[in-house]
Structure formats: structure tokens, C-alpha cells
């Protein structure tokens, strides 16, 4: 890219011109300073870098979650380094998320369709208590998209965040089944009918 010379600095000025300019600089009043335009990089704007966004999630967005589950980290949940094994955490998330999807979609036949990037930010050790938050963010024709965040109650640190987990409800033949819902339920009114019949 070719840079454009500053308007006040002439690259072709003669020595006399430069001298005259220097001699009259003191006598010439300084032009009124104009406010410098704020560049996009310094303008006040919503934080977009990943680290700050994750901090915001940990402080604010977690409180918007409407489904909380707590787990106590035990010895069998640890990896070789003595911290929480990521596979154990993902299993807990999947178990809770599929139950949440069953209630929201009113269907017991639920499969995982898509999982976005998993961002591990910190960990937990034996004896810590972690909290799993899930929130439905979009209802498709046959699917439900939710987000997830996990935090350590002891340290208040965010352990993991997943922006999108997509579940699809199936019919008896294993085909995607339209559910007809567009809003989150906070009750158990959509609990699958086939499971309600089992109540004594």
C-alpha cells in the first residue's frame, strides 16, 4: 500500500523554502487544534475479544441460565494431573442437556446434532463443587439450540463454555419430528406423555 504524504510536509521543497518556513514559524499563530477523530480501535464499543467476552459470560450471562445442576468433584472424576477430567465434565453436560431438551421439546427420543467449539478456561480439583448452566436460545422446526456454561462455585471461575448445542427430536421411526414450540417452558407441562403414563 502506498502511503500519502502529509499535506504540511512537502517532499520537493527547496532549501530556501525550508529556511523561510522555519523563520516564520514562530511569528505565524498556531492553527486552532481540531478534535482528532476517534479511530475504530479506540472508540467505545462492545468488547469483542474472546477473553473479555468469556469474563462477561462468567459474570452476567450465567445468571440468565434457567437450568442449574451441581456436581461434587470426587476422586474418580480426576485425571492424571489431579484435576477434573474433561471427559467427565462433558458427560455430565450431555446428560443434563438431553434431559433439558426432552422437557423443552416434549419428546423422549432426542439425539445430539451439533456441538460448537468447547472452550476450557479453568479446572476444578477434588472436593470442588461445580455448577452447570443451560439455556435454550433457539427453537427450530425439529430442533432445539442451547448454550452451556460451567463454573466452579468454590473459586467463582468459569470452567467451560459452549455457545451452541443442538438437539433434534425424533419420531418412532427415527426421523426428525416437528415439535411446534417457540418459547422456553419453566414447568414440566411438556414432559413426554409416554413417561407420564408410567406414574403410579
C-alpha positions in Angstrom: 0.0 0.0 0.0 1.4 3.5 -1.0 1.3 6.0 1.9 0.1 9.5 1.1 2.5 12.3 2.2 1.2 14.6 5.0 -0.2 17.8 3.5 2.1 20.1 5.5 5.3 18.3 4.6 6.4 18.9 1.0 8.9 16.4 -0.2 10.1 18.7 -3.1 10.6 21.8 -1.0 13.8 23.8 -1.8 16.4 24.7 1.0 15.3 28.3 0.9 11.7 27.3 1.3 12.5 25.2 4.3 14.5 28.0 5.8 11.8 30.6 5.2 9.3 28.2 6.8 11.5 27.8 9.9 11.9 31.6 10.3 8.3 32.4 10.1 7.0 29.5 12.1 7.3 31.5 15.4 5.5 34.5 14.0 2.7 32.6 12.5 -0.1 31.9 15.0 -0.7 28.2 15.7 -3.9 27.0 13.9 -6.7 26.1 16.2 -6.4 22.4 17.1 -9.3 20.4 15.8 -10.6 17.4 17.7 -8.9 14.3 16.3 -11.4 11.7 15.0 -11.6 8.7 17.2 -10.3 5.7 15.4 -12.4 2.5 15.4 -9.7 0.8 17.5 -10.1 3.4 20.3 -13.8 4.1 20.1 -16.0 3.0 22.9 -17.6 -0.2 21.6 -18.8 -3.5 23.0 -15.9 -5.8 24.0 -15.3 -8.4 21.3 -12.0 -10.1 22.3 -12.6 -13.7 23.4 -11.1 -13.3 26.9 -13.3 -10.4 27.8 -16.3 -12.0 26.4 -15.7 -15.1 28.4 -15.3 -13.0 31.5 -18.6 -11.3 30.7 -20.3 -14.7 30.3 -18.9 -15.8 33.7 -20.3 -12.7 35.5 -23.5 -11.8 33.7 -24.7 -14.4 31.3 -24.6 -17.3 33.7 -27.2 -15.6 35.8 -29.6 -15.7 32.8 -29.4 -19.5 32.7 -32.6 -21.2 33.7 -31.4 -24.8 34.4 -28.8 -25.4 37.1 -27.2 -28.6 38.2 -24.4 -29.0 40.7 -21.8 -31.7 40.8 -19.3 -32.6 43.6 -15.9 -33.5 42.2 -14.8 -36.8 43.5 -11.6 -38.8 43.2 -12.9 -40.9 40.3 -13.6 -37.7 38.3 -9.9 -36.6 38.2 -7.3 -37.0 35.5 -3.7 -38.0 36.0 -2.8 -34.4 36.9 -5.3 -34.4 39.8 -7.7 -32.0 38.2 -11.2 -32.6 36.8 -11.2 -34.9 33.8 -12.7 -33.1 30.8 -14.4 -36.3 29.6 -16.3 -36.5 32.9 -17.4 -32.9 32.6 -18.6 -33.3 29.1 -20.5 -36.5 30.1 -22.3 -34.5 32.9 -23.2 -31.7 30.4 -24.6 -34.2 27.9 -26.6 -36.0 30.5 -28.2 -32.7 31.7 -28.6 -31.2 28.3 -30.5 -34.1 26.9 -33.0 -34.1 29.8 -33.4 -30.4 29.4 -34.1 -30.9 25.6 -36.6 -33.7 26.4 -38.6 -31.3 28.7 -38.4 -28.4 26.2 -39.4 -30.4 23.1 -41.8 -32.8 24.9 -40.1 -35.8 23.3 -38.1 -38.7 24.9 -36.3 -39.5 21.6 -33.6 -36.9 21.5 -30.3 -37.0 19.6 -27.3 -34.6 19.6 -27.0 -33.0 16.2 -24.2 -30.4 16.7 -21.7 -29.2 19.2 -19.8 -25.9 18.7 -16.3 -25.1 19.9 -15.7 -26.1 23.5 -13.7 -23.5 25.4 -12.0 -24.8 28.5 -10.9 -21.9 30.7 -10.0 -23.3 34.0 -10.5 -26.5 36.0 -11.5 -27.9 39.4 -9.9 -30.2 41.9 -11.2 -32.9 44.3 -13.8 -31.5 46.7 -14.8 -28.6 44.5 -18.5 -28.1 43.6 -19.3 -27.1 40.0 -22.5 -25.7 38.6 -23.8 -26.4 35.1 -26.0 -23.8 33.4 -28.0 -24.4 30.3 -30.3 -22.1 28.4 -32.4 -22.6 25.3 -31.6 -19.9 22.8 -33.4 -21.0 19.6 -36.2 -23.4 18.6 -36.0 -24.8 15.1 -38.7 -26.8 13.3 -37.5 -30.1 14.8 -34.5 -28.9 16.9 -33.5 -27.0 20.0 -30.3 -25.0 20.3 -29.0 -24.2 23.7 -25.8 -22.8 25.2 -23.9 -24.0 28.2 -21.6 -22.6 30.9 -19.9 -24.3 33.8 -18.4 -22.5 36.8 -16.6 -23.5 39.9 -18.7 -22.4 42.9 -15.6 -22.6 45.2 -13.4 -20.3 43.1 -16.1 -18.5 41.1 -14.1 -19.2 37.9 -15.7 -20.2 34.6 -14.5 -23.7 33.8 -16.1 -24.2 30.3 -18.4 -22.5 27.8 -20.2 -23.9 24.8 -22.1 -21.4 22.6 -24.2 -24.0 20.7 -25.5 -27.5 21.4 -28.2 -28.6 19.0 -30.6 -31.5 19.8 -33.2 -32.9 17.4 -36.4 -34.7 18.4 -37.2 -37.9 16.5 -40.4 -39.8 15.8 -40.8 -43.6 16.4 -39.1 -44.3 13.0 -36.1 -42.3 13.9 -37.0 -39.3 11.6 -36.8 -35.7 12.7 -40.2 -34.7 14.2 -41.6 -31.2 14.3 -42.3 -30.1 17.8 -44.3 -26.8 17.3 -42.7 -24.9 20.2 -41.2 -21.5 20.1 -40.7 -20.5 23.7 -39.0 -21.9 26.8 -41.1 -23.6 29.4 -40.2 -23.4 33.1 -42.6 -26.1 34.1 -42.9 -29.9 33.3 -46.0 -29.5 31.1 -44.2 -30.8 28.0 -42.9 -33.9 29.7 -43.3 -36.8 27.2 -46.8 -38.4 27.5 -45.3 -41.9 27.3 -43.4 -41.3 30.5 -46.4 -39.7 32.3 -48.3 -43.0 31.9 -45.8 -44.8 34.0 -46.7 -42.8 37.1 -48.4 -44.9 39.7 
